């Protein structure tokens, strides 16, 4: 009798597990379908890049996450005044660009490479609104144009809008970005406290997409995956 009872319990448990996995699979398929449909709807359709535009930025894609990369210094702003080089052990005044990304604070800082991914960190970031962080990295030389690093030419006013978006993404204290000490992957990058909560419908790629929208760049209506952004920058 006891053996039969345990068999029934195990059977019900397995059934629930398979139902749960099936639900996750269906949600994943729905998410990807929505991403493909909504990312095909462009905004700022009148945007046109020209060789005479004032500032060249890049949007980069590592397969999962996108960043916005801008010149260290332009007529509008020298980012070293907001992101002092003394906070970056291996960066110096010869570095030409600085990259920005926004994302889940714990996932960002605990997962420098995909081999470091932990299931608990992944599940929490995926399903629960979590604290966010800004990731900043200094880039030593101009980027090479390829399918993972797409250039975007902006006017001075468009770049001004993008700079405002980037700066507003940081939490600030006494007019300075709030550094998270000792959290960077190397001497060329750092993490800072950020505004906003991270969740699956408002993730790192949506942040990049919002920045491009603010700058008037042609991009997707909704962009939870890198492809949704990069497809409009070809």
DAZI-V580355 format. One record per pair of residues at least 6 apart in sequence whose C-alpha atoms are under 7 Angstrom apart, sorted by the first residue. I is the first residue (numbers start at 1). J is the second residue. Records with the same first field share a line. If there is no record, write none. Layout:
# DAZI-V580355
I: J ; J
This chain:
# DAZI-V580355
35: 222 ; 223 ; 224
38: 221 ; 222
39: 220 ; 221 ; 222 ; 223 ; 228
40: 220
41: 220 ; 221
42: 218 ; 219 ; 220 ; 221
43: 218 ; 219 ; 220 ; 221
44: 216 ; 217 ; 218 ; 219
45: 218
47: 216 ; 217 ; 218
49: 152 ; 153
50: 153
53: 153 ; 154 ; 155
54: 154 ; 155 ; 156
55: 153 ; 154 ; 155 ; 156 ; 159
56: 151 ; 152 ; 153 ; 154
57: 69 ; 70 ; 71 ; 151 ; 152 ; 153
58: 68 ; 69 ; 70 ; 149 ; 150 ; 151 ; 152
59: 66 ; 67 ; 68 ; 69 ; 149 ; 150 ; 151
60: 66 ; 67 ; 68 ; 148 ; 149 ; 150
61: 67 ; 148 ; 149 ; 226
62: 148
63: 226
64: 225 ; 226
65: 204 ; 205 ; 226
66: 101 ; 204 ; 205 ; 208 ; 226
67: 99 ; 100 ; 101 ; 208
68: 99 ; 100 ; 101 ; 208
69: 97 ; 98 ; 99 ; 100
70: 97 ; 98 ; 99
71: 96 ; 97 ; 98
72: 78 ; 79 ; 96 ; 97 ; 98
73: 79
82: 176
85: 91 ; 92
88: 187 ; 188 ; 189
89: 187 ; 188
90: 187 ; 188
91: 138 ; 187 ; 188
94: 140
95: 138 ; 139 ; 140 ; 141
96: 139 ; 140 ; 141 ; 142
97: 138 ; 139 ; 140 ; 141 ; 142
98: 136 ; 137 ; 138 ; 139
99: 136 ; 137 ; 138
100: 134 ; 135 ; 136 ; 137
101: 134 ; 135 ; 136 ; 204
102: 132 ; 133 ; 134 ; 135 ; 204 ; 207
103: 132 ; 133 ; 134 ; 198 ; 203 ; 204
104: 125 ; 130 ; 131 ; 132 ; 133 ; 198
105: 131 ; 132 ; 133
107: 121 ; 122 ; 125
109: 183
111: 117
112: 185
125: 199
126: 199 ; 200
127: 199 ; 200
128: 199
129: 197 ; 198 ; 199
130: 197 ; 198 ; 199
131: 197 ; 198
132: 194 ; 195 ; 196 ; 197 ; 198
133: 191 ; 192 ; 193 ; 194
134: 170 ; 191 ; 192 ; 193 ; 194
135: 190 ; 191 ; 192
136: 189 ; 190 ; 191
137: 188 ; 189 ; 190
138: 188 ; 189
145: 151
150: 233
158: 215 ; 216
159: 215
161: 214 ; 215
162: 211 ; 214 ; 215
165: 211
169: 194 ; 195
170: 177 ; 192 ; 193 ; 194 ; 195
171: 177 ; 178 ; 193 ; 194 ; 195
172: 178
177: 192
178: 192 ; 193
179: 191 ; 192 ; 193
180: 191 ; 192 ; 193
183: 190 ; 191
184: 190 ; 191
201: 224
203: 224
205: 223 ; 224 ; 225 ; 226
206: 222 ; 223 ; 224
209: 219 ; 220 ; 223 ; 229
212: 219
213: 219
218: 232
219: 229 ; 232
220: 228 ; 229
223: 229
